[in-house]
Amino acid sequence: MARSSRRWGSAGFFVLLGIALLLFTTDAVESIDPWTWFPGLFVLLGAWSLVASRGRNLTGPVLVIAVAGAFLLRNLNYLPDDFIGTWWPAVFVLLGLLILLNRGRRRRGHTASANGEFTSVSIFGGDSQHVGGTDFRGGDVVAIFGGPTIDLRDATAVDKPAVLEIVSVFGGAEIRVPEDWTVKAESVNIFGGLEDTRRNPGTADEPDLVVTGVSVFGGVELTD
């Protein structure tokens, strides 16, 4: 039932997107500049991803909604023209707050120990981490013009699924996971994507790992 709902949600999103674009390309709506409303498509994309993941994917959709929403409000003259140029550093503040919020959500119902979690930040550089243990719950990866490598092959998820939040902007992350793990992607991809290059990836109904977040001109590769 959940898979069917996601398929209907995806189909509905593209149907609405196509109808909106047709209204502009056929001049059915003559008094509206399509470029004014273009950021609204990304607001819808972020909202759809947030609903489709049932709130599990938080960082990616919220960032997309916040940034695209700011551009949309500026285009509609609800914000001054210099608002984005002045306040763009707030994106990093929002990113940090979302990382803290995700960490708190993962610890809910567990002890306060951080042994089952990790954080990797790569900005104009790289980072290599080996994460093991039998209490893995997830982590946060930020790659901005950087390329981290995270090795999870010795990790065991304590409560399936573990959630890995990845924010990749003009960067790429390599995630090494156990060959038999079933990995589910719930990330928002804008000119980016996630590729599973493992030879024999797991196919169980219940995922061992869920990858959330956002890729903007970036990518995530799963290897073994």
C-alpha positions in Angstrom: 0.0 0.0 0.0 2.9 2.4 0.8 4.6 1.8 -2.5 1.3 2.3 -4.3 0.7 5.6 -2.5 4.2 6.8 -3.5 3.6 5.8 -7.1 0.3 7.7 -7.2 2.0 10.7 -5.5 4.8 10.7 -8.1 2.4 10.5 -11.0 0.2 13.2 -9.5 3.2 15.5 -9.1 4.2 15.2 -12.8 0.6 15.5 -14.0 0.2 18.8 -12.1 3.6 20.0 -13.3 2.7 19.2 -16.9 -0.6 21.0 -16.6 1.1 24.1 -15.1 3.7 24.2 -17.9 1.1 23.7 -20.6 -0.9 26.7 -19.3 2.2 28.8 -19.9 3.4 27.4 -23.2 -0.1 27.5 -24.8 -0.6 31.1 -23.6 -3.7 30.0 -21.7 -2.4 32.3 -18.9 -1.3 35.4 -20.7 -1.0 37.9 -17.8 1.5 35.8 -15.8 5.3 35.6 -16.4 6.2 31.9 -16.1 9.7 32.8 -14.8 8.1 34.7 -11.9 6.5 31.5 -10.7 9.3 29.1 -11.7 10.7 28.8 -8.1 7.3 27.6 -7.1 8.0 24.3 -8.9 10.8 23.7 -6.5 8.6 24.6 -3.5 6.2 21.9 -4.7 9.0 19.5 -5.2 10.2 20.0 -1.7 6.7 19.7 -0.2 6.0 16.6 -2.2 9.2 15.0 -1.0 8.4 15.9 2.6 5.0 14.3 2.4 6.1 11.2 0.4 8.8 10.4 3.0 6.3 11.0 5.8 8.6 13.6 7.3 11.6 11.2 7.4 13.4 13.3 4.8 13.5 16.7 6.5 16.7 18.5 5.6 16.5 18.3 1.8 12.9 19.3 1.4 13.1 22.1 4.0 16.2 23.6 2.4 14.7 23.4 -1.1 11.4 25.0 0.2 13.3 27.8 2.1 15.6 28.8 -0.8 13.0 28.4 -3.6 10.4 30.1 -1.4 12.7 33.1 -0.9 13.2 33.5 -4.7 9.4 33.2 -5.3 8.5 35.8 -2.6 11.2 38.1 -4.1 9.7 37.6 -7.6 6.3 38.5 -6.3 7.7 41.6 -4.6 6.9 40.4 -1.1 10.7 40.6 -0.3 13.1 43.4 -1.4 15.4 42.7 -4.4 18.5 42.7 -2.1 17.0 40.2 0.4 18.7 37.1 -1.0 22.0 38.8 -1.5 21.9 40.0 2.1 20.5 36.9 3.9 21.9 34.0 1.9 24.3 33.0 4.8 21.1 32.0 6.8 21.0 28.9 4.7 24.0 27.6 6.7 22.3 28.5 9.9 19.2 26.5 8.8 21.4 23.6 7.7 23.1 23.4 11.1 19.7 23.6 13.0 18.3 20.8 10.8 21.3 18.6 11.5 20.8 19.1 15.2 17.1 18.4 14.8 17.8 15.2 12.9 20.2 14.0 15.5 17.7 14.6 18.2 15.0 12.7 16.3 17.4 9.7 15.8 18.1 9.6 19.6 14.5 9.7 20.5 13.7 6.5 22.4 17.4 5.7 22.9 20.1 6.7 25.3 21.9 9.9 24.8 25.0 8.1 23.6 26.4 9.3 20.2 28.3 6.1 19.5 25.8 5.0 16.9 25.9 8.2 15.0 28.5 10.3 13.0 28.8 13.6 11.3 31.0 14.3 8.2 31.5 17.8 6.8 33.5 18.3 3.6 33.8 21.8 2.2 36.4 22.2 -0.6 38.0 19.1 0.6 37.6 15.5 1.6 36.8 13.4 4.6 37.2 9.7 5.3 35.5 7.9 8.1 35.1 4.3 9.1 31.9 3.7 11.1 31.4 0.3 12.8 29.6 -1.2 15.8 26.3 -2.9 16.5 24.3 0.2 17.4 24.4 2.2 14.1 21.4 4.6 13.9 22.5 7.0 11.1 24.5 10.1 10.4 24.8 13.4 8.6 27.0 14.1 5.6 27.6 17.5 4.1 29.6 17.8 0.9 30.0 21.3 -0.6 32.6 21.2 -3.4 34.0 18.2 -1.5 34.1 14.4 -1.6 33.8 12.4 1.6 34.1 8.6 1.8 32.1 6.9 4.5 32.7 3.2 5.2 29.7 1.5 6.9 30.7 -2.1 6.0 31.3 -3.0 9.6 28.2 -1.3 11.0 25.0 -3.0 12.1 21.8 -1.1 12.3 20.3 -1.3 15.8 16.8 -0.3 14.7 16.0 -0.6 11.0 16.1 1.5 9.0 19.1 3.6 9.9 18.8 7.1 8.3 21.7 8.7 6.5 21.1 12.4 5.7 23.3 13.7 2.9 23.5 17.3 1.6 25.6 17.4 -1.6 26.1 20.7 -3.4 28.6 20.5 -6.3 30.1 17.6 -4.5 30.0 13.9 -4.3 29.9 11.3 -1.5 30.9 7.7 -1.6 29.1 5.5 0.9 30.4 2.0 1.3 27.7 -0.3 2.7 27.4 -4.0 3.4 26.6 -5.9 0.2 23.5 -7.5 1.6 22.0 -4.2 2.9 18.8 -3.0 1.2 19.1 0.8 0.7 16.1 3.1 0.0 16.6 6.5 -1.5 14.3 9.3 -0.4 16.5 12.3 -1.3 15.6 15.3 -3.3 17.8 15.4 -6.5 18.2 18.6 -8.5 20.6 18.0 -11.4 22.1 15.3 -9.2 21.3 11.8 -8.1 22.1 8.6 -6.2 23.7 5.5 -7.9 24.0 2.1 -6.4 27.0 0.3 -8.0 27.1 -2.7 -5.7 27.2 -6.0 -7.5 24.5 -7.8 -5.5 22.5 -5.2 -3.5 19.9 -6.4 -1.0 16.3 -6.7 -2.1 14.5 -7.1 1.2 11.1 -5.4 1.7 12.3 -3.6 4.8 15.3 -1.3 4.1 18.4 -1.5 6.3 19.4 2.1 5.4 17.4 5.1 4.1 19.3 7.8 2.4 17.6 11.3 2.7 18.8 14.8 2.1 19.3 16.8 -1.1 21.8 16.7 -4.1 22.2 19.9 -6.1 24.6 19.4 -9.0 26.1 16.6 -6.8 25.8 12.9 -6.4 26.0 10.0 -4.0 27.5 6.6 -4.9 26.8 3.4 -3.0 29.6 0.9 -3.2 30.7 -2.3 -1.5 
